[in-house]
Amino acid sequence: MSGITDFDALRRALADNSEEPEGPARNARAEELLAEAEKLNIPLAVIEALGHQLKVYNYSSEKDKMFVPFARLLRMWDERPEDFDEDEAHSLHWVFKWMSAGMLDQPHVPLASIEKWLAEMEHRYRLAGHSERAVRSAEFSVAAHIGDLARAERAYAAWLAADRDRMADCHACELHGQGAWQVRCGRDAEALRLWRPVLEGEFACAHEPHTVLASSLAPLLRLGRLEEARAHHLRGFRLVRPMESMRGAYADHVEFCALTGNEARGLELLAERPAYFTDTGHPRSRLDFMAVVALLMDRLTELGLGAQRVPGPAGRTWTARELAAHARAEATDLAERFDRRNGTGAVGDRIRARMAQRPLAERLPLGVRTVRPAPVPPPAAPAAPDAPAGPGLPALLAEARQRSDTLRPHALEAWAAVARAAPDGAGLPARDRAEIAEHEAMARGPEGLPLFERAAELYAEAGDPGEALAARARAAYVRALTGEVDAALATVTDLYDEVLALYADEGTGVRQTASVVMSRARVLMRRVHEAAGEGIRDGRFAERALAAAEAAVREVLALVEGCGGEDVRLAARAAEARAMLAELAALGGDARRAAELFRRAVDAYLAAGLPWFAVEYQVQIAALAHQAGDLAGAERALRAALEHGGPYVEPIGRAQLHLQLAEVLGGRDAPEEAAEHALQAAHWADEAGESGTLGAWARQQLGGFLLRRGRYAEAAEVLESALADLEAETHGDGVVVQARWWLGDCLGELGEHRAAAEQRLKAADLARHWPEQQDHATLAHLAAESLGNAGLAAEADRAYARAGELWRSLGNAPFLVRSLRARAWLALGEESGAAQARALMAEAVRECEAALAVAGADREELAAELGGTHRQFAELLARSASEEAADAAIRAAFEAALEQMTRAVAVFAGLGAAGLHSRTGAELGAGWLEADLGRPAEAAAHARAVLAAYADTDDADDTARARREEAAQLLEAAREGEDAGQG
């Protein structure tokens, strides 16, 4: 079946299977290998195969299969303990703990059997001379599970008091259990204190910090430490995702989503693991999983999404409401089974409390794409006869008029409510109907042009000719926005003449007149912007357009300044006019004056109590400051925009503001705060329905900032989410390349080298068409490094060769040399690759020498590269000597290595103080080679040269101290060699 004919082959197969992903396929292979082991007729082979089977069952969803192989192992131990070697004897006692936990997790195993097993475990540990620490830990788990809190406290204290020995769980696992008990006792902060060494990487194992990260989520939320909770979710879920055995930790992440307004992400998590709904091999984790499924589905139902289709057990479709009922029934049934076994209600109490939790955050942005599902509106029901009525029409009219007269936000929505309450304006006077029509026109944009005319007619009917002219002037401006600037200008000019005549005859007020004059100024501003946008070559036309617009704007100021009083509309006209003058100054190239005028406009809006109108101009100030290299000024303006915009800025506007501030902060080397604003930008882009456009860009930036902060797992999650939406056509291929580059860096730091290579190769493929090839070469080189780290030597060699060609074409000798050196080391690792390795390293030396011969300002860098290449050549020759069969060949290789190392010493010596540490390192390398060649006097000379080089250097220099220590060791070895030679 597998071709296994000896014990060594079996061990290799067992090791290979251990590296496979958790799951049924690995378990099935373990069963096959046990059958193969039995054919070898070697007891230890069977013992190792059974131990392997136990391990893969334990780290899978089929934990209930552990008991049979363990019972067989225990019988073999009792009958012939001499068949077990030291490792397998240790493993047998180690998995006693797995059996204890495994029985506890299976509700069909009687409690009496579990207690009997604890006694058996204690007896066997005592016989084997082990501490009782693991036994007391197991007893604590039993007592805590059944709700015997007094016994649990005693066992907990005994567990911590007992000595740690080889049978104790690793520090990481023990700390997880201890912290979980603190959470159970309501001491969240103490749990997090206990978990800190695991979270900070001091202790780790196959399942840690995976479970600690998951277990910490709810405590962090309850303590209000939301940033940490978000980080732990992104980092922890990445660890848990590929591990089938971690359904309980996976459930913690689903619960986190349900408690933080991330229901959509919770559904994504459920969809990734359909087998978790039905796998029965580990009832305890299934209980936890179904409980949080019920929690999430209840939350969706509360949001009006009970009828939404959701992922669920295979075989049928599910709505949230249906799955909630199913999951609650499953969880309740499982809890009852445990409680019947235990004789207590502890499990049921905990599960009911878990399903009844309330959200701990309305919405916690995660950075990954998670758009809140929109509630499905319930079908309209006829109002009951005695249902209380909403605000009456007079109240709605008063509210709408107050909002529009004082320029409050949401005035259009208020007028829309009036229109709904009075269809067709029935029963309303002409003035009211005019205002309804005009605000509906404003809401519709170009489609509302006929309504402006209707409003004008109604204003005239109401006896307000000035407001009628103003309505027609606003229509002209809307027409200009559609591109009909000349027609709009002709119309608004006539209206301007009319309103001035009317105003002179006191037939209308300053407000109506200012409205027409401002509309004319706006239309003229459109002409200026169109001329600038189309790049009209007629300089005189552009000058005339600028002059006409500026004159019109100044006319607005002349009309309204000093007339405002309590009329915020007139104050707003003055502020807008100053902003127009700022725009004209910017178009004319006077950035300093533009910024000053924008600031005056902002001040005017703030003085009028209209901060939301200031936001647009604060953004302009920020842009001007950015262009001038004043990042601090840009930052101040954007912060002010966010402060003044508050809740009034639409989600897309908030996203843009946060993203601009993130970019400025990133440029000011403040990646931590930049990440916060990029996170908010992604969140508001999602809320605005722009996840795939602005949201993707924000996530790309967020990933970069997290990478700069060393938060690689979080950055990888965010960048992967961004890349799902980033497209070269929409965002530019530079953005996509950068995202893949950053993701490759993250994956490399996380040890996921094959995946890192994939991202870097994809980025390189996009960059290969760019006119400038520096990025292409760098990415190809980085991809080669990742392929080499992933153990894919042939692929790495090809990638390095490609990078080398690019470095050569760019004239970048240092990186060409590095690519050749890397290929040499790869070749040495291959069978019969020593000759190729030497040839590549010799080529690296030649390339470096050739570049150095014509070098200019980069001479010192190239010299350092040459010295390093000679040294690596020496190390490669010495290492390749072990592959030679004859002593003479080995000696020849060492002599050749010494020659290269001596050249390295000479090159580094030429660099003076800058090459000191490199020279002494090469001196020591040459000395050890002399010692290996049986020349102690020469070895001692190299050691003395190093000591002399550092004669005036104190111990504060770590490198100098280490070099002196190694030189002393070399001198001692040389003396021993001399003594041996004389003897």
C-alpha positions, 0 to 999 in steps of 0.5 A: 500500500505504501511501500514501507519495508523498514522502521526508518521508512515508517518513521519518515512517513509518520514525520511527513504525516505529522506535517499535514494539515489537521483533519480526516485525511491525516487521520486516515493516513495514520490508520494506514501507517499503523497497519504498515507498522504491524507488518514490520513485527517490531513492537516499538514500530507499533508503539510509535504508530499508535502514539502518532494516531493518538496525536492526530486524533487529538488534534482533529475533530475526531477526538473520540477516536483516541480511547481505542489506541490509548487502551491498546498502548496501555495494555502493551505497557502493562504487559511488556514495558521493556518494548517502550523506549524512553521517548515512548514511555514519556509519551504514554504518561503524557497522553494520560492528560489527553484521556482525562480531558477527552473523557470529560468532553464526551457526555456519554462517559460516566462521571464515575469513570472519569473519577476512577481514571483520575485515581488511575492517573495519580497512581501511575504518575506516583509509580513513575516518580512524576509530580502531582502537578498534572494530576491536580490540573486534571482534577481542577478541570473536572471540578470546574466543569461540573461546577464544584467550585470549592473542590475546583479552588482546592485543586487549583491551589494544589496545581499551582503549589506542586512542582513543575516537571516533564509531565506538566503542561507547557507554560503557555497551556497552563497560563491559558487554563489559569486565566480561563478560571479567573474569567470564570470567577469574574476577574477579567483583568487578572486573567489578562495579567496571567495571559500577558507572557503568552500574548507577548510571545514569551511562551508558545506551543502548537495551540498557543497563543491561538487559544489565549488570543481567542479567550481574551476577546470577551474579557477585553470587550468587557473591560472596554479595551476595544483596540486590543480586542480588535487586534487579538481577533485579527491576529488570533483568527489567522492562527485558528483558521487552518486548524480543524481541532480548534472549534472552541477557539473558532467559536470565541471569534464568532462570538466576538463578531456577534458582540461587536456589530460585526454580524456580517463577518460572523456569517463569513466565519460560519461559511468557512467551516460548514463541518463545524455544524455537524462534526460530533467527535468532540461534543464539548466544542460543538456545544460552544459552537452551537451556542455562539451560532444561536447568539449570532442568529438572534442578533441578526433577527433583532436587526430585522434580518431573521429572514436572511439566508445564512450558512448552516448545516448541509442538506438544506437552506437556512434563514437566521431565524430558523438557524437560531432555533436549531442551534439553540435546541442543539446547544440546549440538548448537549448541555442537558446531556452534560448536566445529566452526566455531571449531576449538576446544572453548571454547563446549562447555566453557562451556555444559557448565559452565553446565548443571552449576551448583549452586544458590548460594542455597537460597531467595532471597526476591524479594518477588514471588509465587513459591511453591516447587513441592511435590515429587511423592512417588515411589511406595512401594516394598517395603522390601528384606529387609535394609533398615536399620530406623528407630528402634524403638518404645522409642526413639520412646516415650522421645523423645515422652515427653521432648518432652511432659514438657519442653514441647519443640516437635513433641511431637505429631508425636513421639507421632504417630510412636509411634502409627504404630509401634504401631497400636491400641497393640497390646502397650503398657501402658495408660499408654502407650496413654493418652498416645497417645490424649490427644496424638492428641486434642490434634492433632485439636482438637474432633474429638478429644473422644472420644479425651480420654475414651478417654485418661481411661479408660486413665489410670484403668486405669493407676492414675492417677486425677489424670491421668484427671481432667486429660484430662477437664478438657482435653476441657472446655476444647476444648469451650469453644473450640467455643462450649459455654462453660456446659456446659464450665464445669459439667463442669470445675467438678465435675472441679475439686472432685474433683481438689482432694479427691484432692490433699488425700488425697494421691491425686494430685500437684501437676502433675495438680491444676494441670492441672485448675485451669488448665483451669478458669481457661481456661474462665472466661477463655473466658467473659470473652472471649466477653462482651467479644466479644459486647458484653454490656450487663449490666455486672454479668455482665461484672464477675462473669466478670472476677472469677471468672476472676481468682480462678481464675487466682490459684488457679493461681498459689497452687498452682504457685508455689514448687513448680516446681523442675525441673518446667518444666510447673509453671513454664509454668503460672505463666507462663501464669497471669501472661499471663492476668492481663495479658489481664484487665488489658487487658480492664479498661482498665489497659494499663500493668499489662497490659504489665507482667504480660505482661513478667513472663510472658515472663521466666518462660517465658525462665527456664524455657527455653521461649522459643517460648512467650514469642512470643505475649505479646511480640506482645501487649506490642508491640500495647500499646506501639503503642497507646500510641504507643511505637513503639520499645517495639513494635519491641523486643518484636517483635524479641524475638518473632522472636529467641525464636520462631526456627525454632519459629514456624510459617511463617504466624506468622513472616510475621505477625511480620515484617509487624508489625515492617515496619509499625512500622519504616515508622512510625519512618521506617526504610524500608530495614529495613522493606522487608527485613521485608516481604520476609521476610513475603511469603516466609513467607506464600508458604511457608504457602500464604497468597500470596493473602491475607497474602502480597499484603498483605506485597507491598503494603507491600514495594512501598510501602517500595521506592518510599520508597527510590526503587527504582521498578522493583523496587517496580513489579514487587512491586506488580504481583505484589501486585495480582494477588491483592489484592481489595477484598472480602478486603483492603479497597478502601483497600489496593487503592487504595494499591497502585495509587496507589503503582504509578502513582507508580513507573510515572510515575518510570519514564517509563511514563506511559500505564500510570501513568495506567491505575493512577491511574484505576483507583484513582480509580474505587475511591475515588469512592464514599468519603465523603471525596473528597480521595483521589478528587480527588488520584488524578484529578489525578495521572491527568490529569498522567500522561495529559498526559505520555503525550501524550493531551491530550484524555483529560488535559483530561477528567481535569483537568476531573473533578479540578477539579469535585472540588476545587471541591466540596472547597473546595480552591481551590489545586488547582482553580486548578492543574487549570485552568492545566494544562488551559490549557497542554493547550489551547495545544498543540492546533490553534486552541487559543489562545483556549480556553487564554486563557479557562481561564487567565483562569478560574484567575485569577478562581477564585484571586481569589475564594478570596483574597477570603474566605481565612483562615489560608491567605491566604499560600498563595492569594496565592502561587498567584495570583502563580504563575497571573498569571506562567503566564498571561503565559508562555502569552500570550507563547508563543501569540503565535507562532501569530498571523499579524500583527505587531500581534497579536503585539505585542498578545499581548506587551503582555497578557503584560506586564500579567499579569507585572506583576500577578505582581510585585505579588502576590509583592511583597505576600508580603515575604521569603517571595515574594522569589525568585518576585518576582524571577523575575517581574521578569525575565520582565517585563524580557524582555517589555519588551525584546521590545517595544522598550523597553530603559529599562523592561527595564533598570529591571526588571533593576536592581530584581532586583539591588537585591533581592539586594544583601545576599545572598551567593553561597551562595544558588544562586537569588540568584546565578542571578537576578543573573546573568540580571539582568546579561544583561538589562541588557546586552541593554537597553544593546544595544537602546538603542544600536541605537535611537540608531543 
